[in-house]
Amino acid sequence: MPSHVPHTVITGFGNWLESLRSDLDTLVRSVETPEESVPRLQEGERREVAILFLDFEGFSQLSEMLDPEDVHLIVDRTFKIFTQSIEQYRGYVDKYEGDALLALFGCREAGEDDAIRAVHSGCDILEKLASINQILAPRDIALTIRIGIHTGLVRTGKIGKEREGDFTVLGDAVNLTRRIQELAPPNGILISREVQDVVGDIFLLENQGVKAVKGRDESVEVYQIQGINPDRRQRWERATMLARSCYVGRDREASRLRKKYRNARSGGKHHMVLLVTGPPGIGKSRFVHEFLVEVQGGTATRTLVLKGQTPRYSTEPFGLFTSLIRSFFGESDGGARFREGMDGLLSALDGQLQSELTHAQPVLESLLGYSEPPPRFNQLTPLARRLEITLAITTWLEAAAQRAYKEYGNPLVLALDDLQWVDNASSDTLDFVLSRLTTSLPCLFLLASRPEVKLPATVQQYKGFQQISITALHDEDIKHMLESMISPGKWPDHWMKELLLHAGGNPLFAEELAQSFADRGHISENIAEDAPWPNDMVVPRTVQGLILSRVDCLPRDTKEIIQVASVVGKEIPKSVLTQILEQMGYKQEAIGSRLKDLVRRDLLRPLDNHGESDYWSFSHVLIQETVNSMVLNVNKRVIHRLTGEALETMEQDFPKHAAVLAYHFLGAGETEKALGYLLDAIKEAMVRGDYREGIRLADQGIAFIDIHDSTGKLPKWMGKLHLERAGLLNIQGDWDQLQISAEKALEIAQGLGDNAMSSGTLNVLFWGYLGRGKLEKAGEIALDALEEARAGGVRLEEARSLTNIAVVEFHRGDMKAALDPFEQALAIFEEENDLLGVAGVLSSMSGVYHHLGDEEHALRALERSINLRKDLGDHSGQVKSLNNIGIVLRTLGCWTEAHDRFQSALDLAQRIGDRTGEATALMNRGTMNALEENYVEALDDLNQSLKLFMELGYRAGEGETLKELGKVHLCMGHTDLAWDHLQLARECRRSLGQKLEEMEILAWLARTALEQGREEQALHMSSEAAEFVKGRAGVEEAPEIFYQRYLILDRVDQDGNEDFLMEVLGEARRVVIDRADSIKDPKLHQCFLESVPTHREILVAWNRRT
């Protein structure tokens, strides 16, 4: 099921379009039958097709010269001939318009080569026109046409009051094709840039530049077709800004193929036949190609290789073998190269085979179209003529095999590709050849086909027959292939993951996606790792064509079912799909049989992880995207509505996924219902810790309202979305974006007079100011929020405001002043049964208890807080609680337990994308490593933490990390680095107005100055810090500050004043003993005194001096 709202849903439906549709439908109902109660999908599709437009030039003059019946005769016969050319290449004539013709390729039966077939058809039409003009020349008539070809999106279907056979296409692509045709030279073909992208390697082109087009603001780039390119390359050899893709994987399959070839070389009674099968694009042709390269590259294995391919766009009998013969002799004008090659082949033969090939030559020559059939054919029945051709092909193959044996001493290898389109005559000939072909060594037949191969059963039962199934490549192989193509460019890791998902192990899909990236300029050495996925990426036309060619083969109702499934999502609850289809009039039995057919065709498959009977999924993500792209928007609205309603009624079987419901109701055009679910989805994302997804959902909801709320009916929804977005940004520490969203929400709330939204927004805005160190402004915001909450009687927002007021006092260092608002907030949360609020206040209050030296009370508060957060699924809150528990345990000297909590906080923060929590956990772990004298690891953690805090703009975290870095450098003897880091830390704390934290840093600066030999400065700094904390109750930093003062005095030995020295040390000891006495647990009491280095050193120094 989709867990997001695609951009297409947001931009696809405008209110004006809905109003227009409703008004017009009211008029239409007066002339059409009443609507059925059963929801029906409109006939038609959205499709990328190749369009050929042909128009006669000078038709008016021809009409003036001739009788109308003569004109009709010429045009009618000419159009019939042209239509044959179009249909030969599997095109469809959409309409005849007087002296013009519109043909479509890929409209009713798509393929990856729609544009190629359209150009082939155009070339064939010009050849036929030359023959027509030869016939008309005696009457001084010469017909002139212009052809334009373009590819683009159209809407297919019937128009107007329905009549049998009515079918057409509409879209800008049709109009543009007409304009391109007008620019074409007489008796020439002009194509668009879009067509050139597809056919550029196959045809010779001449760039005609950018041309102005009648009725359009934008010019178009056009190319003239000059003929077929004789040096056409394989797909993987295209010269683009990509490197040729490397060949990866397939080792196991290749070893089986080598074994077959070895068996053929060693002799035997039977030819070796290997059928290579796999879905489109999986790499069958490349697999065979690489094997042939390997064979031809070895002296011992080198041999004669014949290559044939079934032409998809032609129904020519014996097409596979005419392709094989042409590849052997080469294309020739009039058959000269064929005759020359046959002479060479005959001269190397003798005896019976030479006589038989001489007899076969005129048959083969006529088969290739170089001459008329031998006269004896006139006396033969069609069946006898077909046998003559089959015998001629077999004789030629025996001659080719003899040549391979004489020249190389190896068997003949025949590589026959695309057998899924093989014609009946070629299929029967292959069967005949296998049973009748007599050679010195067995031949190796390499047959490549999609799974829907059309071969006689006797071929597959042949003794030397074996099948190899080419399956999807591993992601690592696809990744290696893609990296080889884009080198020296690169992609961010998350782009590569998305590409691997879309490629699905299919190398063609991977190559075409990479090519699409290259065409749009998305390959560079300078792409940032966090660059967003390009929003202009679509399924490449070649891939679309491959997929649609499979979908177009489906029966009509089966095709409708897969279209419905594509709108339901990538993963489809079977019961939901069944309910939708039953509402549309399908019977249960029919649904089951059609779904089984889709599984058999490998378009759908059961999802193992959900259980075979519950969920289906598309066998490839691109199948779902391609099929979805062909569904009419009006039909999507119907399916989205039915899906949303089905999911709502099946909550007991499928828990409500709010994002999925929002997606479907947005698609259905039920805006307010969808936005309600969208807000639920954002809250779900926040609870599970997926903050990036929550922000993305909020952004899409905001974008939807921006586009569609032209009348301003949805301001409250916009305010709620901005408020939720700001809350998520607060967790991520993106203060600038937080302020933007919060201020927009506040503006909306104040305009609506909504106290609840105003106070809620102010409470979120508070954290933006606090995070950037604007403590006084944050305090003002908290008081404003409290006033708004009380004015509106919003108790929960009152509690949040009181919590924020307490946080301000905490940061000011007044712990006792912080306790009262915390306790008021806790009482309100308890009364309102807001357990998440209770957990948050308890976590914050633990910091106050900790600073007041009541570590056990702090631990109890934190344990309750984290248990509540676990029960509620509050992942971000768990990160905060884990970090706070670790700090308390570290203060108590329980280092192992503290380290474990910090590591757990780090793991969870990284998993959910909580960057503030991650930075804090890294800093805490770095501090632990420093205490354990693992200085290298400490520096690594602390530098990572500092980088994160700086990216977040979180000044308090930045200052704390700089302090810890300074301490580590001091311990390592890097006094200059220590001084620099500590000075930066002091500036951070001073800018935030955090005097107590500044004094702790000052004490460490004093110690650093002492190590640098600046004794007077050390004394002055340590004195200032000690005087500030003296007499302040519960200052956690006091022991450290007093002890640093003592160490400096002891080193400098100020006038030998022992009494003063003992007074400073005694102050440090008093604070330690007082805090230890508040710890009731004996083990924790002992740990606090003996395991914390500063505490232990203070007590040892005291005992030594007394």
N, C-alpha and C positions, 0 to 999 in steps of 0.2 A: 504494500500500500504506500502511496506517496506520503511523505511526512513533511511536505513543503508546499508552498503556493507558487507554481511556476509563473514566470514573467508573462507568459502568454495569457494566463487567466486574468492578470491585472490589466493588461492593455487591450484585451480582445473585445470588451463589451462596453460601449459608451451608452450613457442614458439617452442621448438623442436617437441612437439607433434603435433602442428598445421602444421608445415612443413611436418612432416611424413605423416599426414593424407592427406594433399594436394597432395603430390607426389604419394602416393598409390592410391588415388582416380583417378588420371590421368591414371594409368595403368588399374584400374578396369573398367573405362568407355569404354575401348576398347573391353571388353567382355560382358558388360551389355548394356541394352537399354539406350537411352539418358535420361538425367535428365528431370523431369517434371517441368513446370513453377510453378505449385502449390506446396508450401512447404509441405513436408510430414515428419512425424516423423518416425524414424527407429523403427522397431519392437524390443521389448525386454525391460528389466527393470533391475535395480540394486536392489537386494533383500538380506535380511538376511534369510538364509534357514538352516534347519537341513539336514545334508548329512549323509547317511548311505552307507558305502562301504563294500562289502562282497566278499571274495575270497576263493576258495577251496584250501586246502593244499594237496599236494601229487597228483595233477591231472595228472602229467606226468606218474607216476607209474600206475594209473588207466587206462590211455590210452594204456600203454604197455600190461596190463593184458587182456583187453577186445577188442572185435571187435569195429571198429569205430561207427557202427550203434547202438550197445549196449551203448557205451559211450554217444552218442547223445540222446538216449532214456532216460537214467538216468538223464543227465544234463537238458534236456528239461523239463521232468516232475518235477524235483526238483525245477527248476527255476519257473515253473508255480505255484507250491505250495508256494514258497517263495513270489512270486508276489502277490498271494492272501493275504498273511499276510501283505504285504506292503500296498496294496490297502484297506484292511480292516481298517487300521489306517490312511486312506486318504493320503497315500504317492503316489509317482509317480516314476516309474522306468525310469530313464533317458536313460540308455543304458545297454546292456549286452556285456561284453567284454570277449569272450571265456569262461573262468571259473570264471569270476568276474561279479559283478552286482553293479551298482551305482543307488541309490534311493534318492529322494529328498522329503522333507516334508516342506510345506510352499512355494513351488515354484509357483504353479498355484493357490493354495488356501491356504492363510496364516491363522494362528491362534495363539493365545497366548501360545499354548501347542505344537508347532511344534517339539521341542526337546523331549518332553514327549512322543508324538506319535511315534517318531523314535525309542526310547528305547523300548517302548511297542512292536513295530513291531519286533525289534531285538530279544526280549525275546520269542515272538511267533514263530519266525523262528527257534530258537534253540529247542523249543518244537516239532515243526514239523519235524526237522531234526532227533530227537530221534525216532520218529515213522517211518520215512523213513529208518533209519538204522536197525530197527527191521525187516522191510520187506526185506532188502538187506542182512541181516545176514546169511541166508542159503547159499548164494553164497560167503561167506567170504569177503563181501565188507562193508566197513565202511567209510562213508563220513565225512570229517573234514573241518570245515570252521572257518574263523576268521572274526570278525565284528568290524569295527571302526566307531564311530559316532562323528561328530563335527558340530558346527554351525559357520557361517561366511557369509561374503558378497560375492555374485557372480553376474555375468552379465548373464542374461538369453537371449535367442533368437536363431535365425538361423545363421548358419555359412556356408560360401562358396556359390557356385551357388545354388540358392534356389530350393529345391525339396519338394514335398508335405510331410508334417509330420516331416520335419527336425526341431529339437529343442534340445538345450543342454544348459549347463551352463559352464562358465569359471570363474576362479578365484583361488587365492592362497588357499582358504578354501577347494576346491576340492582336490588339491594336498596334503594338510596336512591330510585330512581324509584318503587318501590312506596310508600315512605313519603311522598313528595311527593304522590302520587295521593291518599293518605288525607287530606291537608290541603286538597285542592281543594274548592271549593264545588260544590254540586249542579249538574250540567250546566255545569260550568266547567272551564277548563284552567289548571293551575298549572305554572310552569316554574322551573327552578333558575337561579342566577346564571350558571352556565356557558352555558346556553342563551340567556339574556338578552344576554350579550356578543355573540352572533352575530346574533340576530334583532331587537335593540333598535331598529334604524332601519326595520324592515319592518312591525312590528306595534305597535299601541297597547297599552301595558302599564300595570299598576297595581302599584306596589311594595307587597307585603304584609308587608314587614319580615322580621326574623329569627325563625324558628320552631324550637321544640324538636321533635326527631324521635324517634319511638319506637325504642328499642334502640340509640341512638347518643349518644355523649358530646357531640359537636359539633352546634350548631344550624346551620340552613341558611337562606340568604336566598332568598325565593321571590317570584315575580311572577305576576299573573293576566293572561291574554290578554283584551283588550277588543275586538279586531278588527284589521283591516288598516289600516296607517298610510297615509292618502291622500297624504301629503307625503313619501313615501319619497325619500331622496337617493341619489345615486350613491356608490359606495364611496369615491371620492377626496374627497367633500364631507362626510364624517362629522365631526361636532363632537365632538372629544375634547380631551385635553390636548395633542394635536399640532395644528400648523397644517396647513391644506390643502396637500397636496404640490404643489410648482410643476411646471409642464410643461416637460420638457427634451428636447432632441434631436429627431429625426424631421424635420429640415429638408428633407432630400433627398426623403423620401416625401411630405411635405406639398406640395412643389412639383409633383410628378406629379399629386396630387389636384386642385390648383388648375387645372392645365392641362386636366384632364378637365372641370371645371366650366366653364371658359372655352369649351371646344369645344361643350358643350351649349348655352351661352348664344348662341353664334354660329349655331346651327341645324345642320341636317343630316338625313340620312335615318335614322340609327341612334341608339338610346338609348346613353348612356354607362354602362357597367357596370364597377365597380371592386371586385374581391374583395380584401379585406384579410385576410391570414392570418398566423397566428403561434401559438406554444404558449400555454397558459393563463397569464394574468397578465402577458403581455408588453406590454400596453397598446393592444390593438386598439380597444376601446370608447372609451378616452380619446382616442386619435388621431382617431377619427371625431367625437367630441364637440367637441374643440377646433376642428376644421375647421368644424363647424356653427356654433359660436359666432362664428368669424371671418366666415362667410358672413352670418349674421344681424346682425352688427354693422356691416356696410357698407351705405350707402344704395343703391349701384348693384347690389350682389350679393344683397340681401335677397330672400327668397322663401319659399314655403310648404314646410315640412319635415314629412314623415311618418316616425314612428319605430315600428318593429316589432321584436319579439324572440321567438325561439322559446322557449317555456317548457320547461325541462329536465324538470320534474317531472310533465308531463302529456303524454299521447299523443293529445290532442284533434286531429282532422283540421282542416286549415286553421288550425292554431294560430298560425302566423306572421302570417297576414293578419287573423285576429280581433284579435290584438294591435295590428296596424297601424290597424285601424278604430277600436278603442277609444281609442287614443292621439289620434286625430283628433277624435272626438266627446266623449271623456271618459267615465269610468265613470258609470253611471246606475242608479237603482233602478227596475226595471220598464221601462227603455228610453225614459223621457221625454226625456232629453237627446239621445239618438240621433234621435228623431223630430223634435225641434226643430231639430237641426243639419241633418237631411235636408231639412226645409222650407226652410231658408235656402239650402242648396246648390241645390235645385231652382228656387227663385225667381230665381237668377242665370243659369239656363240657358234655352234655348229650342230649338225644333225637335226634331230626331231624338234628340239626346243627352238632352234633358229627358224625352222619352217612354221611352227605354231605362232611365234611372235610376229613373223611377217604377215600371217593371216589375221592376227589380232590388231595390227597397226591401224588400218583404216577404221576399225570399230572404235578404238581409243581416240583417234583423231576427231571423229564425228562426235564422240561423247564430250570432248573438250570444246566443241563448237568451232573447230578449225576447218571443217569440211562437211559436206552432206553425207548422210549414212550410206554405206555400201549398197549398190543396187540390189543385192540379194535380200536386203532387209524388207524390200517391198513385198516379197512373197511370204514373209514370216508373220506368224501371229504375234501379238504383243508379248505373250509369255515366252515365245521362242526368241524374240529379239532381246528380251531381258536376260535370258540364259546366255545368249551370244556375248552380251556385254560382260556378264559375270565371268565367263570363260576367258575372255580377253584380259580382264583385270588379273585373274589368277595366273595366266601365262606370263604377263608382264612381271608379276611379283616373283615367279620362279626364276625369271631372267635376272632380276635385281638380286635375288638371294645367291644365285650362282656367281654374280659379279663380286658380291661381298666375300664369298668363300675364296674365290681365286685371288683377289687383291689383298685380303686381310687374314684369310684363314679363320674368320669368325662368323658367327651367325648374323643374318639380317635382323635389324631392330626396327620395328614399326611403332611409332608413337602416335596414337589416335586420340584426339582430345574432344571434349564436349559431346560425349556420346548420349547425353540426356536429350539432345535434339536430333539424333540420327534419324534419317529417313528410312522407310521400310526397305527400299531397294539396297541401301548400304548395309543395313542390319542383316538382311538375308545373304548378301554377298560375303560378309564377314563369317557367317556360319558356314557357307560353302567353302571359303578359302581354308578355314581351319581343318576341314575334313578332306580336302582334295589337294592342297598345296604340297608338292613333292620337292624337297630340297636336300642338299648334302648334309647340312646341319639343321637342327630345329631352329625356327625363328623365334624371336622374343617379341610378343605383342604387348605393348604397354597401353592399356586403355584407361582413359581418365573420364570420370563422369560424376555428376551430382547423384545423390541417392536415388533419384527417380529415373534410373537408367532404363533404357528401352532395348534390351538385348533378348534374342531368342533363348528359351530355356536350354536348348542344346549347347549354346555357347557356354553358359554357366555350369553345365554338366560335363563339359569337356575335361578329359583326364588331366591335362596340364594346366587347368584353370585354378587360379587362387585370387582372393580378394584382400586388399589392404584398405582399411578405413583410416583416413587422415582426420585426426581429431584436433581439438583446440590446443594451441600452444600454451605452455605455462607462462604466467605473468612475467617471470624473470627473463624468459626468451623474448617475449614481446618488448619488454623494457630495453633489453640489449639491442634489439633491432631498431627501436625508435631512437635510442641514443646514437647509434651509428649513423642514422639518417640526418640528425640535426647537428652533429658535431661540426664546428666547435660551439654551437649554440647550446642553450640549456633551457630547462623548464623548472619551475618550482615543484617541489615534491608533491604538493596537493594537486597540481595539474597532471602530473604523471599518473597519480592514483586514479584520477577521473578518466584519463585516457585509457588506462588499462581496464577500467570498468566498462567503458564504452566499446573497447576493442573486443573484449570477451574472448581473448585467445585467437581471434581471427586476424591473420596477418594483412589481408587486404583491407579490412576495416581499419586496422592500425595505420597502414600506409596512407589510406585516403584521408583519415583524420589528420595525420601529420602534414599531408599535402595541403589540406584546408587551412591548417595553422600557418603554413608557409605563405600561401596565397594572401592571407590577411595580415602578414607581417608580425606574427606572434612567435618568431624564432629569433632569439638574440642572446648574446652573452651577458646582457645587462638587465635581464628581467629580475625584479626583486622577488625574494622567496615568498613574501606575503602578497604578491600581486593577485588580484581577484581573477577568477576564471573568466575568460573573454565572453562577453554577452552577445557577440556576433557569430558564435559558433553554431552551426547547424549540421544535420546529418548530410554528408556529401552526396551529390546527385548519383554518383556511381553506386554507392552503397544503398541509397534509397531505391534505385532501380532494381538492384539484385533482390532486395527484400520484397518489393511490390510485385515483382515477377512471380514470386511464390504465392503471394496473397491473391493475385488476380486469377490464379488457377482454382481458387476455392469456389464451391457452389455458393449461390447468392446468400442463402440464409446463414451458412457457415461464415461467410465473409462479414456479414452483419454482426454475428456473435463476437468475432475477434475484434471488430471495431468497438463494440460496446466494452469489451474487456480492456481495450487499450485506454479508455477513458476512466474506467474504474481504478486502474493503477498498474504498477509493475508487478505487485503481488495481489492476487485476487482471491478474496474469500469465496469459496465455491457457493455457499448458501446465499451470499449477497448477489452474486452474478445470476444464480438460479431465480431468485425472487424478481430481479429486474426483468429477466427474459420472460418469466411467466406473466408479468404485468404487460409485456409487449405482445402477448398472445402465443408464445411458444409453449409446446407441451413438454412435460417432464422427460418423456422418452426421447424426444427429438433433441433436447438440450444435451442429454447424456451422450447420445451418439455423435453429435457435432463436436462436443468437447474431446471425445476420444479420437475423432478424426484429426483435430488440431494437434493433439499429442502425437499421433502417428506421423504427422507431417513435420514434427519437431518445431512447431511454432509455439506451443504451450507445453509445460511439463509440471507434474506435481512437485510441490515444495517439500522436500524431505524433512526439513527442520520444523515444519508445522504439522506434519502428518499427511499422508497421501490423500486422505479424504476431505481435508479441510481447506487447503489453499492450493492455488495454481500460480504459476509465474510464467512470464514469457521466457523462452529459451535463450533469448539474447536481449539486452536492454535496448539495442538499436531497433529491434523489431517493434517493440512497444512504441518507441518514439516515432518511428516511420508510419506505423498504422494510425497512431493518434493524429499525426499531421494531416492525414487524408480525410478525417472526419469533419463534416461541415460544422461550423460554429453553432448553428441552430440545433443540430443534433447533439452536440456536446452539452448544451444547456439542459436538454431533456435527460440525458444519461447522468449528468452530474446531480440533477435533482433526485432522480430515482435512486442513485447510489447513496446520497446523503440520507434520504428517508429510510432506505433499507438498513443502513448502519445504525440509525437512531432506534429502530425497532428491534435490533438484535444485540442490544447492549449486554445481555446475559451471556451471549456466545462470543461476542467480539467487544471487549471493553472499549469505551469511547476514546478514540484518539482525536483530541480536539483539533489538531493540525489537519488531519485528514478530513474531518467534517467541515472545517473552515474552507479547505481547498475545494471541496465539492459544492458547497453552497455559494461560494464566490463564483465558481464556474456556472452555477445555475442562475446567477443574477439576484439571489436573495441576500442582499448586502448586509442588512443589520443582523440577521441571523448568523451570517458568516463571520462578521466582526466580533460578535459575542464569543463564538467558538475560537476565533483567533486569539482573543485575550486569554481564554482558558489555555490555549496551546502555549502562549508565552509563559504563563505561570507554570505549566507542566515542565517546560524547558528549564525554568529557573530552579524548580524543585530537584530535577535530576542533574542539575549542574551543567547543562548544555547552554551556556550563556551566549555563545556565538549564534546558535540556532535561534535563541530567543530574540536577540537583536535583529537577526535577519527577518524573522517573522514580523517584528514590529515595523521594520523598514518597509516591508512589502505592504503591510496594512496602511501605513502612512502614504505610500506611493499610490495605492488604490484610491484612497480618499482624495488625494491631490488631483488625480486624473478625472474622477467621476463625480465629485461633489461640487459641481459648478454652482448649485443653488445654495450651498452652505447649510445643508440639512444635517450634517453629521459632525458638528464641532465637538460634541461630548466624546464621541468615539475617538476623534483625533487627539483630544486631550488625554484620554486614558492610554492610548498607544504611546504618546510621548512620555507620559509618566512611567509606564512600564519600561520603556526603553532607557529612561534615565536611571531607573533602579538597577537595571542590568549593567549599565555603563559604570555605575558606582562600584559594583563588585569587581569589574575589570580595571577600575582605577583610571578610566579615561575621563578626566575631570572636565576638559574643554567641551567634549561632545555632551557630557552630562549636563553642563550648564546650558547648552543650546536647547536640548530637549526639555529640560526642566523649566526654562524661561518661557518656551512656547506653551507648555502645559499650563503654567501659571497664568499666562495671558488669557488663555481660553477659559480657565476656571473663574478668573475674576470677571470676565465678560459675562459668564453664565450666572455669577453670584453663587457659585458652588463652594461652600466652606470646606466640605470634605476633600474635594480635589485640591483646593488651594493649600490646605494644611498639609496634605499628603505630598504635594509637590515641593512645598517649602522644606519639609523634612528630608526629602531626597537632595534638594539643592544645598542643604546644610553640609552634606558630606563632600560636595564639590569644593566648597570654600575651605572646609577643614583639611581636605586632602592636599590643597595647595598652600596650606600654612596660614590662611587668613582667619586666625582664631577669633578675633573680635567680630569680624563680619559674620562668621559662622554662629557666634553667640546671638547676634541680633536676629539672624534668620530663625534660630530656634525659638526665641521669644515671640516673633511674629507668628510662627506656626502654632505655638501654644494658644495665642490669642484667637486665631482663626478656628482652631479645633474647639475651644470652649464656646465661641460664639455660635458655632453650628451644632454643639452638643455631640461632637464626634469623639467618643471616648478613646478609641484605639489610637487615633491620631494625637490625642492629648497625651497618651502614654508615650508615644514615639517622640513627641516634642520634649517631654520631661527627660526621657533618656538622652536626647541630644544635649539638653542643658547640662545634665550630669557629666557628659563626655567633655564639654567645654571646661568645667571645673577640674576634671581629672587632668586635662592637658595644662591647666594653669598650675597644677601641683597642689591644689587644695582638696585633699582626699575626703576630709570630713564634710566639706561643702558639697561634694559629689554624691555622698551617700543618701542624703534626703531625697533629691529628685529621683534617684535610682529606685529607692524603696517605694515612692509614690507610683512610679511607672509599673513596678512589679505588681503592686496591689491591683492596679487597673487591669493589667493583662490577666491576672489570676481571676478577677471578677468576670471578665469577658470571655474567659476560657480560651484565650489566644495563646496556645502553647508555644508557637513559634516566637511570639513576642516575649513570653516568659524565658525561653531558652536564650534569646539575645540579651536580655537584661542581666540574667545570671552570669553570662560570659563576660559582660562588661564590668559587672560588680566585682568579679573575681580579681580584676586588676586593682581595684581599690583595696580590697582585703590584702592582696599581695603587697602593695606599697605600704600598707599599715602594719605589715609583719604578721598578719593572721593567715599563715599559709594553709592551715588545715581548713579554715572556713572557705578560702579560695578554692581548694581542691574539691570540697563538697559541692560548691556552686557549679564548678566546671563539670563534675561528673554528672550532675543532674541535667546540666545544659546539653552535654553531648548525647546523653541517652534520649532526651526529647528530640534532638535534631536527627538522630538516627531513625527514630520511630516516624518522624515526619518526612524523611528523605531530604533533609536540608543539607546538601553536600557542602556548600560554601560555608555555612555555619559550622559544620563539623571541622573544616580546615581551621577556622578561627579558634575553636575550642581546643583542638589538638595542639595548636601552637601555644596557646595560653597554658594548657596543662604542662606542656614541656618546659615552659619558662618557670613555673612554680616548682616542678621537680628538680630542675637545674639549680634553683636557689636553695632547695633543701639538700642538695648534694647527691640526689638519686640520678646519677649520670646515665646509666644504662637505660633506665626507664625514660628519661628525658630524650635521649637520642632516638629511641624507638618512636616516641610521639612525633618528634620533628620529621622523621623519615615518613611516617604514615601521612602526616599533613602534606609533605612534599608530593608523595605519590598521588594522593587524592586531588590536590590542586592542579597537578599537571594533567591528570585524566579529564578533569572537567573544564580546563581552560581558565582557572582562577589565577590570574597573573599576580595579583596582589598577595594572595595566599602563598603562591609559589615563591615569590621574592622573600616573603617573611620567613618561610620554612627554610629556604637556602641560607638566609642570614643566621637563623637560630642553629642550623646544623653546622655552619661555619664557626660559630662561637663555641659550640661543643668541641669541635675538632681542635680549636685553639687551646681550650682548657686541657685537652688530652695531649697537647703538644704535637699534634699532627698539623704542622704549620702549612705545609704545601697544600694539603687538602683544604685547610681552612681558607687560604687565599683564593683557591679555585671557587669554592662556594660563595665567598663574600664578593668576589668580583662579578660572578654571575648575578648575584642578588642586586648589587649596585647598578648593573646595567639595566635590569628590569625596573628597578625603582626610578631610575632616570628616565626610561622610556615612558613610564606611567606618570611622571611628574609628581611623584609622592615624596614630598620633601622630608617628612618625618622619617620615613623608612630610609631615605637616602642618608640623612644625618646619622641615624643609628648604625648603618652599615659602614659608613666612613669612620666612625669611632672604633668599631671592632677591627677594621683594617689597620687603623693606626696602632692599636694595641698589639696586633700580630706582628707588624713590622718592628715595633719596639722590642718585642720578645726575641725577634730574629736578629736584632742589632742594627736594623736599618733605620737609624734615628732620623735621617733627613726625610725619608718617606713617611715615617711615623708622624713627624711634625706637620708635613703637608696635609696628610689625611685628617689629622685631628683638627687642624685649623679650618679645613673645609667643613668638617662636621660641626664645629662650633658656630660657623657662620650660618649653617642650616638651622640649628636650634635657635640661634638668636633671631633669625628672620621669622621664626614661628612663634616667638615670644615664650619659649620653653626654658625658663631660667634654671630650673633644677637640673635638667638634662645638660644644659650648657655648663653648669658647675662641675658635673662629673667629668666632662671632657676637659675642663680647665685643669682638674687634678691630674689627668693623664698628660696634659701638655707640660705641666710642672715637672712631672717625672721625666719626660723626654728632654726638657731643658737641662735638667740635672745631668742626664747621660751625655749631653752635648757640652757640659762644662760651664753652663750659664747658671751658676748657683744662685745669684741674687734674684734673677727672674723666676727661678724655680721656687724660691722661698715666697716671693710675692704672690705668684699664682696659687700656690697651695694654700696660702693664708686666706686669700679671697674665697676660695672654694669652701674651706673648712668653716669660716665665719658664717657663710650663707646657710649651711645645713645645721649649724649648732643650735640646739634647742627646738628643732622642728621634729615633731613626733612622726615616727613610722617612715622615715625616709630610707628607702631601700638602698640608695647609693651611699648613705652616710658612712658605713664601715670602710668602703673602698676609698672614699675621699679622705677620711681621718687617717687611714693607714698610709696612704701615699704621702700625706703631710708628715707623718711620723718618720717614714723612711728618708725623706729629704732632710728633715732636721737631724736625724741620726748620722747621715753622711756628712752634712755640713758642720755638725757639732757647734751649734750657735752659742758661743761663749760658755760652752760646757753646762748649759742650763738644764740639769737633769730633771728638776721638778717640772719644768714646762714640757719637756719631752714625755715624761710619764703622764702628764695631764692629757696630752693629745692621744697617747696610746690608750689611756684609761677611757677616754671618750669613745674610741673605736671599740674597746672591749665591752663597755656598757651597752652600746647599741646591739652588739652581737648577743650578749647574755640576755638582754631584755627580749629580743626576738626569739631566742631559743626557748626561754621560759614560757612563751605563749604556745609552744608546740607541745601538746599533751602526749602524743604518741611517742613512746620511749625510743623506738628505732629511728623515727624521723628526727627526734631531738638529737640523738647521737650522730646521725648522718649529717645534720646541719652543722654541727660543731667540728666534726672530724674530716668530712669529705670535701668541704668547700675550701680551696686553698687559702683564700684571704682570711676566712674565719680561723682556720687552723694556725696560720702564721701569726695572727694577732694574739691568740691565746698563748702560743709558744713564746713569743717575744715578751709578753706580760710576765709569764712564769719565770723566764730567764732573768728579768730585771728585778723581780720581787723576791 
